[in-house]
Amino acid sequence: MTKPEKKKMDRKTAKSIFLRLCRYVLGYWYLFLPAVVLTLFSNQLSLLGPKYSGEAIDALAAVGGVDFESVWYNVGKMLICYAVSAVMSYLLAVLMIHISQKIVFTMRKQLFEKLTSLPVGYFDTHPTGDIISHISYDIDTINSTLSHDLVQIMTSIYTVLGSLVFMWNISKPLIAVFAITVPAAIIFTRYRSKRVRPLFSKRSKKLGELNGYAEEMLSGCRSIQAYAREDTIGGRFNLRNKDSMDAYYKADYYGAAMGPSVNFINNLSISLVMILGGILYLYSQNGIVKEGTLFFITLGGVAQFVQYSRKFAGPINEFANILSELQSAFSAAERVFKILDEEPESADIPNALVLDDVEGEVEFENVVFGYTPQKTILKDISFVAEPGKTIAIVGPTGAGKTTIINLLMRFYDVTNGSTSVDGVDIRKITRKSLRQAYTMVLQDTWLFCGTIYENIAYGREGATPDEVKAAAKAARIDSYIESLPDGYDTVLTDDGINISKGQRQLITIARAMISNSHMLILDEATSNVDSRTEIKIQEAMTELMKGRTCFIIAHRLSTIQNADKILVIQDGRITESGTHDELLQKGGFYSTLYNSQFS
Amino acid sequence: MRTVIGYLKQYVGRMSLGFVIKTLGTLAELMLPYILSHILENVIGKEISEVIFWGGLMILFSGVACVFNVIANRMAAKVSRNFAESMRKDLFIKTLRLSAAQTDKFTIPSLESRITTDTYNVHGFINMMQRLGVRAPIMLLGGIAITLFMDFNLSLVMIAMLPLIFVTVYFISKKGVPLYTKVQRSVDNMVRVVREDAQGIRVIKALSKTDYEHRRYETVNRALIKDETRAGVIMGTVNPIMTVLMNMGSIAVIALGANLISGGSSSPETVIAFMQYFTLISMAMMSVTRMFVMYTKCAASARRIAEVLNSPEDITVKTKEEYPNKKTDAHIVFDNVSFSYNGKKNNLENISFEIPRGGSLGIIGATGSGKSTVIKLLLRFYDADKGGIYINGENIKTLEKAEFYAMFGSALQHDFLYADTIEENIKFGRDISFDDVKRATDIAQASDFIEGFADGYSHVLSPHGTNISGGQKQRVLISRAIAARPEILILDDSSSALDYKTDAALRKALNENMSGTTVVTVAQRVSSVKDCGLIIVLDEGRIIGIGDHEHLLENCEEYREISESQMGGAFVD
């Protein structure tokens, strides 16, 4: 892509991001409209302030002593203007906080709901820290822009235009000064921001890297201690820390010149106004310039003009700051929108069937599948699982066992071939009812921060306390839970470090026990429970498996031996299938494996 | 805040220089309205050349102000850069050094946000403070001083406004700090749900629980919004109140001025000049308020950082007098050790055993029986409540950390791999030659799969090693544990995902190559521990069987039960 083309693209995306953000704001037009009105009024009032103070001052300097009547009249007007303007600006601030919080709430909600609708693969390829930074930092940035900068921009525009009108009324020739300084300010700001912008984006990139590294290393802090590697890892962290701080400093170094420089241009304009105004006043006083003509100006007029030119210059000064904040808000919004635009799991087809009353017959027919088109994991898999039977899946790592589970649950769609439940292609069934037809216990135990009770009851909506207890009993974890000081109300803390891996697994088994679905998927679920407990669990599992179709990726021979059918998967194909005895007789891969454990 | 400010001490010199430059710049800026009022009062209406001269002087001072401010700002940026770097570095290292009990208390996600967001907030504030912190007060004080000089009576009006303003700012920011602390806590909660769901997405989808999770998220999201709104609305009062107070002041100046002028003790020109200063002072006041608002946010963050930095080191090195040596030939001794995580129920009770140098210990027992706790005490992640643990006769509480941990190589239950090459994951920042890495992977039965990658040992793992299988992860971790030829090797449930064949080969290789090393193995499988010289069977924190395999088969019913049930056992990877 050539350079000008790219620039055009950037401008186009910036525009679409802007429009999209606008849509959020306009969604709350009933709040936003009053906000705009409030902005206009409160600014108009605060603009009137200097006008009245100028008139009051003219009254002070009136020929023949102070014109008290006029002074009090103007002071009264100022009082009202400023008081009402303050009330309005407070209301405005509150209103904007409510608007921005509503928008942020919606955005976070949309983002979260979007995340949960994405295919599971998204979470395999995007680090959790990244996802978190979108939902917290990025949205925060947008938030502060909405709640502060938006009002600031409206105020600025109004103040600039308003001041201009007032200045125009006081003295047209003096405005000529701004014909020099304003373009100077704009050119300077543009030139600067062009230089500074890449520095700012580098700064956020480096910060992101730093955060990612911190997150990763903290998750391993026990191991780092066990090897006394604190200083080494600390040193590596600090390399990134330095990098990120350098990027920050560099952006700051150039950014630091912005404020004072723009300030200089403002002061320059006031100085010029002063010189020019002084000359005009001199001529006005001398009578060279007659009252009522273009160049006439009073002392109060000069004072007012200076006050307005400060008001006029202020926003231009701010503009540089706001511009850089807007830029970071835009790039944050871009990242958020990118997730919102991710392709979700494909929707259920229209009139998809709701799977209820499941028999439990599952069929794979010539299934071909790969996570990426380049690499096929499953190559032509066909099998039938009859209702209520147990299918054990065995095979070396990477052969595609977990992939079969992913397809059963329709976490992914097959590339070729088809899978069906009770003779219906699963693509014609609603995802929800398909997944509810299964109970799944995975190798990686997952518990959330909540009570043990909540974690078990998670398995089925509306589970009663008795059912939860029964499930825990069946999973042989009941007595352990009861032995805890808070029993079922024990809160599992982050990452569940306060209970062992095995206990976590038992809780997930209890969760599985409570859901009354017709098919069961076990993925190496028992590998972390010691054998004594496992025997008990096996009994319960056998009970649970009765009348249900079960798919088990198992390591334990006892499970495999009792299976109705064993599928040996190697390199994406079923190389052997049959019962334990059949496969032993066959003398293939399975029998070699089986015999190796006795050698 | 005090802890955080402590970090600024080393930059006092540079900061003072910055302050001086900033002050000069600000004074130059203060000269502008002074000249302006001089023009209005004395020059205007006389000579054109004088107007131009004074106007030119204004431009000159503007230029000086600009240059000085830029220099000062850049110095401030440098100081805050260095400040943030050293504070974040210390914070990170301190976090790594926290004891397990402390980490449990803070929780990992919260520690993480202290290193990232909170440090970022404080950095921003320190940066801002050096710029506005000098400029605004000088503008304020200088402005007041000049006005005092110009007209004493009128400036009293302004001075009368100041206490009012300070009281308002004080009360509002006092209310603000706890509100922002609360916001941070709500952020932690919100982040926690996102993290959990990102990690448990498969389970959530499998159980069709997305609606439930949406509701769960909605709760934390709503709570966060509520806290943010409350903090925002309170802090939103600051600006209007300030503005109204300052404007009231300017009105009072005009009203009072009218009286003074008519009394002949002041002139309209003075009032005009006064108004100029008023604008300047109120702008400075606004900056001060803005700093207060930022301070409020920053103080909440600073406190969270200080909490970590100031948490006492609770695992300290003790003296030999307090914990004397024990006369023994054994390498590792547990002498009547008891321990409890929560101080209520003992998780380990009266654990005693001895392992000779080069010997091996197997620990087996039901889930929750305390196997991993033994390891955590041996590695001094926690200190035993009762009894002593000795290595070479020395109580481990008296050993220097670096020296102590250098003795161990450990593959733990919650162990971690990170985004780097396999070689680096095994070296783990230690000075280990590639030959030793290779040797370690040979013993750990990892060479084959590693060399199967096109880029071999340079193969880059994804964060947490998610791009290799469970069994492969365990073998890399074991390689890491043995690579430095440790005195003591700890394998805590670290071969559970290996198939029997590989596990057996691993045991064999360990026996052959690590003969001088004392090995402690925690396992579920009898086959993993049956060749150990000493095996202990744990049940609810107590030793219910101790001896070798044959002894236990005869004398320990539980051990026999486990052993028999595992006939066959784990089967394939």
Interface residues (C-beta under 8 A of the other chain):
Chain A: S46 G49 S53 A56 I57 A59 L60 A61 G65 V66 F68 V71 W72 N74 V75 M78 L79 Y82 A83 S85 A86 V87 S89 Y90 A93 V94 I97 H98 Q101 V104 F105 R108 K109 F112 E113 L115 T116 S117 V120 F123 D124 P127 T128 I131 I132 I135 S136 Y137 N143 S147 L207 L210 N211 G212 A214 E215 E216 M217 L218 S219 G220 C221 R222 S223 I224 Q225 A226 Y227 A228 R229 E230 D231 T232 I233 G234 R236 F237 N238 N241 K242 M245 D246 Y248 Y249 D252 Y253 A256 A257 G259 P260 S261 N263 F264 N267 L268 I270 S271 L272 M274 I275 G278 I279 Y281 L282 Q285 L299 G300 V302 A303 V306 Q307 R310 V394 G395 P396 T397 G398 M409 F411 R431 K432 R435 Q436 Y438 M440 L442 Q443 W446 F448 C449 Y458 G459 E461 Y480 S483 P485 T493 D494 D495 I497 N498 I499 S500 K501 G502 Q503 Q505 L506 S515 I521 E524 S527 N528 V529 D530 S531 R532 T533 E534 I535 A554 H555 R556 L557 S558 I560 Q561 L593 Y594 S596 Q597
Chain B: G25 E29 L32 L36 I39 L40 V43 I44 G45 K46 I48 V51 I52 W54 G55 G56 M58 I59 F61 S62 G63 A65 C66 V67 N69 V70 N73 R74 A76 A77 K78 S80 R81 N82 A84 E85 R88 K89 F92 I93 T95 L96 R97 L98 A100 T103 D104 T107 I108 P109 L111 E112 I115 T116 T117 Y120 H123 N127 R131 V187 M190 V191 R192 V193 V194 R195 E196 D197 A198 Q199 G200 I201 R202 V203 I204 K205 A206 L207 S208 K209 T210 Y212 E213 H214 Y217 E218 N221 R222 I225 E228 T229 G232 V233 G236 T237 N239 P240 I241 T243 V244 N247 M248 S250 I251 I254 A255 G257 A258 I261 S262 P268 E269 V271 I272 M275 Q276 T279 Y341 N342 K344 K345 I364 G365 A366 T367 G368 S372 L379 F381 K401 A402 F404 Y405 A406 F408 S410 L412 Q413 H414 D415 F416 Y418 A419 F428 G429 R430 P463 H464 T466 S469 G470 G471 Q472 D493 S496 A497 D499 Y500 K501 Q524 R525 V526 E558 E561 I562 S565 Q566 G568 G569 A570 F571 V572 D573
